[in-house]
Amino acid sequence: MNSFPLAESMSAHPPDLAGRPGTPHTVTDRKNSQRSTSNGDADLYRLLVASVVDYAIFLLDPAGNVASWNEGAQRIKGYSADEIIGRHLSAFYPEEDVARNKPAHVLGVASREGHYEDEGWRVRKDGTRFWANVVVTALRDDAGEIIGYAKVTRDLTERRRATEQALEDARRIAAQEAARATAEARAEELATLAKALEVQTREARAANEELELQVEEAQALSEELEQTNSQLLSAMQDAEDARAIAEHANRAKSDFLAAMSHELRTPLNAIGGYTDLLLMNVRGNLTEEQRTDLERLRRNQQHLLGLINDILNFSRIEAGHLTYELAPVQMGPVMEGVSVFIAPQAQARGLQYEQSSCSEDAVAYTDRTKVEQILLNLLSNAIKFTPDGGRVTLSCNVESDFIFLLVRDTGVGIEPDQLEAIFEPFVQVGRDLTHSAEGTGLGLAISRDLARGMGGDIVVTSELGKGSTFTVRLPRRETR
């Protein structure tokens, strides 16, 4: 990234990459003992800005001329540093905005209020337009005089297009739902018509027995019944067509849910990344209270990301988009790898965790990553529903055609009438009345669907007050 004299003066308080107004940027003489730290922070900051490729981050002088340029700016706007440094920021605005003197308005607002944020169309070097989020932050010296501006630009064109597509999909789904409601109403009418036809048929038979002499009238009635039957067949075809429309609407719903889950993961990953940067003291040393708050933020971000991943995985399974990389996999290393993540969780809950050894011939024909996902789901549930001081174990058995992975706990158990319900999507069955449910209720549903997709299955046995055992069955050879 190219730099200009303002860059040194801003090292103490660099502009917030998220575009939020912060502490005013000043030029302050430092004591000699602080200069090495300040220069190190400035070098680290310049390295951070230069490495950002998803955001255009650059500086403007007080007149609004470009004074620095990073790789993200070149990627988004198309200009190299040599081509743009020294030019006015109006080069990035459409002609209609330049005619309305919008660049000057932006700098004026940033100067008065400290920052300016906007979304709108911007222009690349080649003349094409993109939808951008722009944040301009005023930079001041100790005397409060403007020494320049920091500008952060993000290309939101794809997100805008995705949002418009999502709205269009929602309108289409609404229309399909209306069609389904109409079909259901029509089906009720057909049921009434069928009952009426049955009554008419009985009456016709009685009339035929009693009025043998009225042949012509009976013939007319027969023709009327044939016409009604034809209408019924046509109505049944309409109902079948309506069912097909409803199935298509359900697939569209799954696609929409998967798209929204994907869009939500992007900002959550950004939250996690910035939290990690703060915990690494990139913005300065943290107090214990600040570090505790950031750890809580990261745990909640990871929890929410896990929920969204569950929804995304379930949508892919439901839509038939999930693929399996099937190959011979030895179960011993898989169990050991999962235990590395689970043992600390059990210890934190005050539980005893045990993993038995698995023989070398315990080789399943399966997808290793998905087996690990299943075991992590089952073991996490076991830890969640086992009281303090209890025990969670992971073991395996080998039979002629199958490998069995068993997750046992000494928790409160599951009601007999709920043993199948826990595998239904979006169903959460608490194991006692005091434990609050967490998550989406998709973990067990996803796990069993994954197992079945690999030619296996998951079953559960439980005894109230003593615990539960979840058994994962996997084939030892190719089954499809």
Secondary structure, DSSP 8 states (H G I E B T S, - for coil): -B--THHHHTTTS---TT----S--------HHHHHHHHHHHHHHHHHHHH--SEEEEEE-TTSBB--B-HHHHHHH---HHHHTTSBGGGGS-HHHHHTTHHHHHHHHHHHHSEEEEEEEEE-TTS-EEEEEEEEEEEE-TT--EEEEEEEEEE-HHHHHHHHHHHHHHHHHHHHHHHHHHHHHHHHHHHHHHHHHHHHHHHHHHHHHH-TT-HHHHHHHHHHHHHHHHHHHHHHHHHHHHHHHHHHHHHHHHHHHHHHHHHHHHHHHHHHHHHHHHHTTTTS---HHHHHHHHHHHHHHHHHHHHHHHHHHHHHHHHT------EEEEHHHHHHHHHHHHHHHHHHTT-EEEE----TT-EEEE-HHHHHHHHHHHHHHHHHTS-TT-EEEEEEEE-SSEEEEEEEE-S----GGGTTGGGSTT----SSSSS---S-S-HHHHHHHHHHHTT-EEEEEEETTTEEEEEEEEESS---
